[in-house]
């Protein structure tokens, strides 16, 4: 009889671990990359808007805009928002030079309610194309 109890205990442990496996993998970091262009837009709080040209993350398709909503007096800390269908996320970009920053987003709303993103921002030589490279994950 004790071998049946042990077998049931092992099976229960396997079922429990299997049930929690998706939760554990949901929080794992995944590589993130996007390319964006930026241009003047007088209707924006800081006078420009950026448009994603390509992103590895499927919920940020080409054409998605990154809005920069405010900056500190020195201009080296900038607040940003990305809105998609059924969600948005706000973040903060800390600039170490005119072409280098670290941006941190999340969690947001809707589909992005558990979304977290940390990227390093760089640009090409003529600053016509900006790159975000980092990691994202979903979790609390």
C-alpha positions as CSV (number, residue, x, y, z in Angstrom):
1,X,0.0,0.0,0.0
2,X,2.9,2.4,0.7
3,X,4.2,2.0,-2.8
4,X,0.9,3.2,-4.2
5,X,1.0,6.2,-1.9
6,X,4.5,7.0,-3.1
7,X,3.5,6.6,-6.7
8,X,0.5,9.0,-6.2
9,X,2.8,11.5,-4.4
10,X,5.2,11.4,-7.4
11,X,2.4,11.8,-9.9
12,X,1.0,14.7,-7.9
13,X,4.4,16.4,-7.8
14,X,4.8,15.9,-11.6
15,X,1.3,17.4,-12.2
16,X,2.1,20.3,-9.9
17,X,5.4,21.1,-11.6
18,X,3.8,20.8,-15.0
19,X,1.1,23.2,-14.0
20,X,3.7,25.8,-12.9
21,X,6.0,25.4,-15.8
22,X,4.2,28.0,-18.1
23,X,4.2,30.5,-15.2
24,X,8.0,30.1,-14.8
25,X,8.7,30.4,-18.6
26,X,6.4,33.4,-18.9
27,X,8.8,35.4,-16.7
28,X,11.9,34.4,-18.7
29,X,13.8,37.1,-20.6
30,X,13.6,37.2,-24.3
31,X,15.7,39.1,-26.7
32,X,14.3,42.4,-28.1
33,X,15.2,44.5,-31.1
34,X,13.6,47.3,-33.0
35,X,14.5,50.0,-35.5
36,X,12.7,53.3,-35.5
37,X,12.9,56.7,-37.2
38,X,12.0,60.0,-35.6
39,X,10.7,63.2,-37.0
40,X,9.3,66.5,-36.0
41,X,5.6,66.7,-34.9
42,X,4.4,70.0,-33.5
43,X,1.4,68.2,-31.9
44,X,3.7,66.2,-29.6
45,X,4.7,67.5,-26.2
46,X,8.4,67.4,-27.0
47,X,8.0,68.3,-30.7
48,X,8.8,64.9,-32.3
49,X,7.5,61.4,-32.6
50,X,9.2,58.1,-33.5
51,X,7.8,55.4,-35.7
52,X,8.8,51.7,-35.5
53,X,10.1,50.4,-38.8
54,X,10.8,46.9,-37.6
55,X,10.5,45.0,-34.3
56,X,11.1,41.4,-33.4
57,X,8.3,41.7,-30.9
58,X,5.0,40.9,-32.7
59,X,2.9,43.3,-30.8
60,X,4.9,46.3,-32.0
61,X,4.3,46.1,-35.7
62,X,5.9,48.6,-38.2
63,X,4.0,51.9,-38.0
64,X,3.6,51.7,-34.2
65,X,4.6,55.1,-32.7
66,X,6.7,55.9,-29.7
67,X,5.5,59.1,-28.1
68,X,7.9,61.1,-25.8
69,X,5.7,62.9,-23.3
70,X,8.0,64.9,-21.0
71,X,11.6,65.5,-20.0
72,X,13.4,66.8,-16.9
73,X,15.0,70.2,-17.1
74,X,18.4,68.8,-18.2
75,X,16.7,66.7,-20.9
76,X,18.5,63.6,-19.9
77,X,15.5,61.8,-18.4
78,X,12.6,61.4,-20.9
79,X,9.2,59.8,-20.3
80,X,7.8,57.7,-23.2
81,X,4.6,55.9,-24.1
82,X,4.0,53.1,-26.6
83,X,0.3,52.4,-27.4
84,X,-0.9,49.4,-29.3
85,X,-4.4,47.9,-29.9
86,X,-5.7,46.9,-26.5
87,X,-2.8,48.1,-24.4
88,X,0.0,50.6,-23.7
89,X,3.1,50.8,-21.7
90,X,5.0,53.8,-20.2
91,X,8.7,54.1,-19.7
92,X,11.6,56.2,-18.8
93,X,14.7,56.8,-20.9
94,X,17.9,57.9,-19.3
95,X,20.3,59.5,-21.7
96,X,24.1,59.3,-21.2
97,X,24.9,61.1,-24.5
98,X,22.8,62.5,-27.4
99,X,22.8,59.0,-29.0
100,X,22.9,56.6,-26.0
101,X,20.3,55.8,-23.5
102,X,18.7,53.0,-21.4
103,X,14.9,52.8,-21.5
104,X,12.8,50.8,-19.1
105,X,9.1,50.1,-19.7
106,X,6.3,48.3,-17.9
107,X,4.1,47.1,-16.7
108,X,1.4,48.6,-18.8
109,X,-2.3,48.2,-19.5
110,X,-4.4,45.6,-21.5
111,X,-2.3,43.2,-23.4
112,X,0.9,44.8,-22.0
113,X,-0.3,44.7,-18.4
114,X,2.5,42.2,-17.5
115,X,5.0,43.5,-20.1
116,X,8.5,44.6,-19.0
117,X,11.2,46.0,-21.4
118,X,14.8,47.2,-20.8
119,X,16.7,48.4,-23.9
120,X,19.9,50.1,-24.8
121,X,19.3,52.9,-27.4
122,X,21.8,53.7,-30.1
123,X,21.7,55.3,-33.5
124,X,23.4,55.0,-36.9
125,X,26.0,57.5,-37.9
126,X,23.7,60.1,-39.4
127,X,21.1,59.6,-36.6
128,X,18.4,58.7,-39.2
129,X,17.7,55.3,-37.7
130,X,17.5,54.4,-34.0
131,X,18.0,51.0,-32.5
132,X,16.6,49.4,-29.3
133,X,18.3,46.3,-28.2
134,X,17.6,44.5,-24.9
135,X,15.2,42.1,-23.3
136,X,11.6,41.8,-22.5
137,X,9.5,39.5,-20.2
138,X,6.0,39.1,-19.0
139,X,5.3,38.7,-15.3
140,X,4.3,40.5,-12.1
